[in-house]
Amino acid sequence: MKKKEAMNEQDAQVFYSKLSQKEREIIINFSQAKEALQEISNKQSITQEALFSFILTHLPKIKNEIFLPISIFSTSLTTLESIVKYLKEEKKFSLHLIAMHIGRDERNVWNMHRNANKKHPQKFIIVQANLIIPLSIFSQKPLSAQESIVTYLKDKLHYSYHAIAILLKRNDRTIWTVYHRSGKKNE
């Protein structure tokens, strides 16, 4: 069966009348989504072709990614303790699953969770943030969790040392040191 490429007004009306209610809703939703995508395209200064390419190529991988809100990182917990506590308490992951995702030994993850609960017994207050961090960056070897997040924020998102320090609630000099240490490891 040959597919139609373009329709005149009368063919379009006949075509639309043959659609089921569900198919009509899908077309209406697509039309609304197209308008929303146009707004995103304009706001983000990206062509619609690039946006569609992103949706078709990268979105299936990205939507299966686990993201962490930047607000979980605090001064009282290490980066890894914050990640483990968030995944265990908010996402209800098992310690085994957490260990698999961050590339650490399950016994170490158990110990981090225990320490995190001693230091910070209350649940995280999750603030709706514009910035989320992909969990997959923490499985990179040989970088520590703190080196991974600082490198990600500096190299991928182009944040300044000061901005990273504010986000992670750390000292500017600490961020600088962590970033340069990770650079030496990656050489």
Phi, psi and omega in degrees: 000128182279136179274141178281141179264314181221156182230149171276178185300317182292317178298322180296319179294318179295315179301312182296323181292336180277347182284147174286168180301319180296317179296322177297318178298320178298316180295318178296316178297321178297318179299317178294321179295322179298319177296318179295320178294326177297318178297316178298316179303314180292315183295320183268003180053054179227144180289157178297325179298317179294322179294316178295322177299317177301313182298316184283325187266310190260330185301319179303323179285317185291321184292342175271355178287149175261130181244146180248134176287141182297337184291350181282344184277124184229168180285335184281339181245151172288167179302313182292322177298320178298316181296312182297314180299316180297311183295323181287313188271323184268319182265352178061035177283148172284160178297325178298315180295320177299314180302319179296317183291325184257003175067039180236162178290141183299324179294323177293323179295317177301315181296319178297318180295318178297314179296319180298320179290330176291315182286323187222078187292334181282160178290157176294146170264108184273116178264134177298112186246151174282344185247125176233149185246129178290134181296330184299338181291341184275355178266001180288132175257149003264018186284145173286171180297317180294319177297321180297314182290320179295316179298318179299311182294324182281310187278319184271320184258354174060040175280152176282164178301319181296316179297320178295318179300319178294315181299318185266001179057048179232171178283145179303318182294325177298315180297315178302313181297315180299316181297315181289329175295319180292327177297321178293323179292327183277350181292000000 
